[in-house]
Amino acid sequence: TARLLRLVRVARKLDRYSEYGAAVLFLLMCTFALIAHWLACIWYAIGNVERSGPSRIGWLDSLGEQLGKPYNKTNPASGPSIKDKYVTALYFTFSSLTSVGFGNVSPNTNSEKIFSICVMLIGG
């Protein structure tokens, strides 16, 4: 609760800078990047949950095949690196928020498609 109250104080101080166009633009870009980060984390979590299922058609499996680092059931450390996964997830969310996505990272399962629809609605 104390941290939330500090956040309210920070928001009041930011109101002083609202008269400067560049400051407002910078704050909007930071907010957009933060929302994209949160959505990328959710996108990764959905892909990770889908990997535990019987079908191997999720976006993480597709990414592993594209990068030449496929997942191996016997080796839990196989597959793309965490950096590859995060950058791809962030790329997907930015492209889905700003347009309808590019298509090289695409949703394959129903839960991925539903999440993609929600991201596109948020971007709209």
KATA-V824138 format. One line per field, one symbol per residue. ss: DSSP state (~ for helix, > for strand, _ for the rest). phi: phi as a letter, one per 30 degrees, with the letter a starting at -180 (. if undefined). psi: psi as a letter, one per 20 degrees, with the letter a starting at -180 (. if undefined). A space follows every 50 residues. Layout:
BEGIN
ss=???
phi=???
psi=???
END
This chain:
BEGIN
ss=_~~~~~~~~~~~~~~~~~~_~~~~~~~~~~~~~~~~~~~~~~~~~~~~~~ ~_______~~~~~~~~~____>__>______~~~~~~~~~~~~~~~~~__ _________~~~~~~~~~~~~~~_
phi=.ddddddddddddddddddcdddddddddddddddddddddddddddddd dddddccddddddddddibddcddcdddjddddddddddddddddddcac icjdcbdccddddddddddddddd
psi=hhhhhhhghghhhhhhjiioghgggghghggghgghgghhgggggghggh hirhqljrhhggggghikmqqphioijraqrhggggggghgghghhhibk rhihoqphrghhggghggghhgh.
END
